[in-house]
Amino acid sequence: MNIYDELEWRGLIYDGTEGVREHLAEHKVTLYIGFDPTAKSLHVGSLLQIMALARMQRAGHRPIALVGGGTGLIGDPSGKTAERQLLTKEKVQENLDGLREQLGRFLDFDDSETGAVLVDNGDWLCSIGLIDFLRDVGKHFTVNYLMAKESVKQRLEGEQGLSYTEFTYSLLQSFDYVELLDRYQCTLQMGASDQWGNITAGTELIRKLRQKKAYGLVSPLVTSSSGVKFGKTEAGAVWLDAELTSPYQFYQFWLNVTDDDVVRYLKYFTWLDQKEIAALEAQHEAAPQKREAHKSLAREVTRMVHGEAALKLAEKSSEVLFGGGLDGLAAADILDIFGDVPSTGFEKSRFDGSLSLVDLLVETKLAPSKGQARRLIKDGGIYVNNTRSEDERAGVSTDDFKDGQVLVLRKGRKVYHLVQILGS
């Protein structure tokens, strides 16, 4: 299967300029995708485009990851209902450093013909003079042409309007394409469908300035089956940086996608081939309760983004929710796993040997009375750190706390309560 057919099978082609399929089939192409440094980490919404570069590289083409040190100072209005907050140059530089490190996990930046290139458009955009830019670039765009772009029309129809700053974004991105053509013979720009107007503006500018043909190819915007923007949760965005979204939380995000989305996301976000995904789809249809497709999705993407060791820890952490042991987990892991369950803090002095498990169950409201607490223990319904407690006279000491910080109480199969030592 050639790369265009592969992308088409995966559902990753929304639109393309005329002749792009043939261009990819007949040439070793240099292509680019832009990433604006609006944060120090990319999120899962960017993963589709990162993988697009990686898929192209594996198919024998040369990818360019363009980070927007220049355009990041302006802000792209595409898909936005309001003006972006302008970032300082220092903040943009800080974000750029984070993006460079992340992109290096997915692409091979070697000296081969298909070796990836990392470029900052600030190298040319921050040095070009305004008058030169207006004469050399602005002259080739009519206001009517720019106002017909979907990203511009949507903002003009809204209450916020559109500043002249963001109105010029399409010109800046078009100029990027010209620079990459001149410097690297780049003839294809890819991106999400909301970039279509910016991409076609770039192909037009190349035609006018260089009398050459350039191409564009866009993928669909990723949403859930219910129409919710992909990568957004109640807790916020799902980041690729482990410090912002832990591997466990990342794993859980993929594990909890809806049944309607799981096969589509396997095609979008994994390297599994047609045969492997077809087998998972058949398993899912035959026994959806086993969630084999979900588990494969979570494993594949977590391994790809965070590595094998982080995947194993995430899987181990997931087992804890179903009664698995806490061996090998640190206090930080436990706090991550049980971040949403009720918790109670106690002074360390409470666990000097005088506090009984019965008293603790009452104080944490897992039992309404000491008598009920004793009955729960006697009936085998109380677990300490996921180990059943069978002694009604048991005490609780600091030795029971993971890293001297946290203890997990469980009533029955699913009712959890965290006990934390204050000031630890």
Secondary structure by P-SEA (a helix, b strand, c coil): ccaaaaaaaaccccccccaaaaaaaccccccbbbbbcccccccccaaaaaaaaaaaaaabbbbbbcccaaaaacccccccccccccccaaaaaaaaaaaaaaaaacccccccccbbbbbbcccccccccaaaaaaaccccccaaaaaacaaaaaaaaccccccccccaaaaaaaaaaaaaaacccccbbbbcccaaaaaaaaaaaaaaacccccbbbbbcccccccccccccccccccccccccccaaaaaaaaaacccccaaaaaaccccccaaaaaaaaaaaaaccccaaaaaaaaaaaaaacccaaaaaaaaaaaaaaaccccccccaaaaaaaaccccccccccccccccccaaaaaaaacccccaaaaaaaaaaccccccccccccccccccccccccccbbbbbccccbbbbbbbccc
